[in-house]
């Protein structure tokens, strides 16, 4: 089903338009399609605590931090109902990346993220969640 098209006008800073046009040209698309996709991406981001979401959490951590890997495993066991799967890779001699695939209520996933962020040796936590 094709929805009705409505024309609208937006005001953007000149430097942002230049960046947008450069990007549009590089992928051989048009402004409207790129702006539509950006709006869809924004609207798919969870905003409410009760939103049902799915996605991934990327955790970069120092694997030499004593006991950290066990603590991360314990956290995952406490939130087992949210976790679909996970993957662990070695980034270098000292750092590892854990990707945790999740599905559930945004508030519960946010709670799990906060537990992970608070651990000594966790260098970064990045989430990529969409409403489902």
C-alpha positions as CSV (number, residue, x, y, z in Angstrom):
1,X,0.0,0.0,0.0
2,X,1.4,3.4,-1.1
3,X,0.6,6.2,1.3
4,X,-0.3,9.6,0.0
5,X,2.6,12.0,-0.4
6,X,2.4,15.4,1.3
7,X,4.9,18.1,0.4
8,X,6.4,20.0,3.3
9,X,9.2,22.5,3.9
10,X,12.0,22.4,6.5
11,X,14.7,24.9,7.3
12,X,18.2,23.6,7.8
13,X,21.6,25.3,8.3
14,X,23.6,25.8,5.1
15,X,26.5,23.6,6.3
16,X,24.1,20.7,7.1
17,X,22.6,20.9,3.6
18,X,26.1,20.8,2.1
19,X,26.8,17.7,4.1
20,X,23.5,16.2,3.2
21,X,23.9,16.9,-0.5
22,X,27.5,15.4,-0.5
23,X,26.1,12.2,1.1
24,X,23.1,12.1,-1.3
25,X,25.4,12.4,-4.3
26,X,27.8,9.7,-3.0
27,X,25.0,7.1,-2.7
28,X,23.1,8.3,-5.8
29,X,19.9,9.0,-4.0
30,X,17.8,12.1,-3.3
31,X,17.2,14.4,-0.3
32,X,13.6,13.3,0.3
33,X,14.5,9.6,0.5
34,X,17.4,10.3,2.9
35,X,15.3,12.5,5.1
36,X,12.4,10.0,5.1
37,X,14.9,7.3,6.3
38,X,16.3,9.5,9.0
39,X,12.8,10.3,10.3
40,X,12.0,6.5,10.3
41,X,15.2,5.8,12.2
42,X,14.4,8.5,14.7
43,X,10.8,7.3,15.2
44,X,12.0,3.7,15.7
45,X,14.1,4.7,18.7
46,X,12.5,3.9,22.0
47,X,11.3,6.9,23.9
48,X,9.0,5.4,26.5
49,X,9.9,3.1,29.4
50,X,7.3,0.6,28.4
51,X,8.3,0.4,24.7
52,X,9.0,-3.1,23.5
53,X,12.4,-3.1,21.9
54,X,14.9,-5.4,20.2
55,X,18.5,-4.8,19.4
56,X,22.1,-5.1,20.6
57,X,24.3,-3.8,23.4
58,X,28.0,-3.5,22.6
59,X,30.3,-3.6,25.6
60,X,34.0,-2.9,25.3
61,X,36.0,-3.8,28.3
62,X,39.4,-4.5,29.7
63,X,39.7,-8.2,30.1
64,X,42.6,-7.9,32.5
65,X,40.2,-6.3,35.1
66,X,40.1,-9.0,37.8
67,X,36.6,-10.6,38.1
68,X,35.0,-8.4,35.4
69,X,34.1,-11.2,33.0
70,X,32.4,-13.1,35.8
71,X,30.5,-10.0,36.8
72,X,29.3,-9.5,33.2
73,X,28.2,-13.1,33.1
74,X,26.4,-12.7,36.4
75,X,24.5,-9.6,35.1
76,X,23.5,-11.5,32.0
77,X,22.1,-14.4,34.1
78,X,20.1,-11.9,36.1
79,X,18.5,-10.5,32.9
80,X,18.3,-13.9,31.1
81,X,14.7,-13.2,30.1
82,X,15.9,-10.2,27.9
83,X,18.9,-11.9,26.2
84,X,18.5,-13.6,22.9
85,X,22.2,-14.3,22.3
86,X,25.7,-12.9,22.7
87,X,29.0,-12.8,21.0
88,X,32.5,-12.2,22.4
89,X,35.5,-11.1,20.4
90,X,39.1,-10.1,21.2
91,X,40.0,-6.6,20.0
92,X,43.6,-6.6,21.1
93,X,45.8,-8.0,23.9
94,X,43.8,-6.1,26.6
95,X,40.3,-5.3,25.2
96,X,37.4,-7.5,24.4
97,X,34.0,-6.7,22.9
98,X,30.8,-8.4,24.1
99,X,27.7,-7.9,21.9
100,X,24.5,-8.9,23.7
101,X,21.4,-9.3,21.6
102,X,18.3,-8.3,23.6
103,X,14.5,-8.2,23.3
104,X,12.1,-6.8,26.0
105,X,10.8,-3.7,27.7
106,X,13.0,-0.6,27.3
107,X,13.0,0.0,31.1
108,X,14.4,-3.5,31.8
109,X,17.1,-3.2,29.1
110,X,18.0,0.2,30.4
111,X,18.3,-1.3,33.9
112,X,20.7,-4.0,32.6
113,X,22.8,-1.4,30.8
114,X,23.1,0.7,34.0
115,X,24.4,-2.4,35.8
116,X,27.0,-3.0,33.1
117,X,28.1,0.6,32.9
118,X,28.8,0.7,36.6
119,X,31.4,-2.0,36.5
120,X,35.1,-1.2,36.8
121,X,36.9,-2.0,33.6
122,X,34.0,-1.4,31.3
123,X,35.3,1.1,28.7
124,X,32.2,1.7,26.7
125,X,28.6,0.5,26.3
126,X,26.7,1.4,23.1
127,X,23.1,0.4,22.5
128,X,21.3,0.0,19.2
129,X,17.6,-0.6,20.0
130,X,14.5,-0.3,17.9
131,X,10.8,-0.4,18.9
132,X,9.0,-3.6,17.9
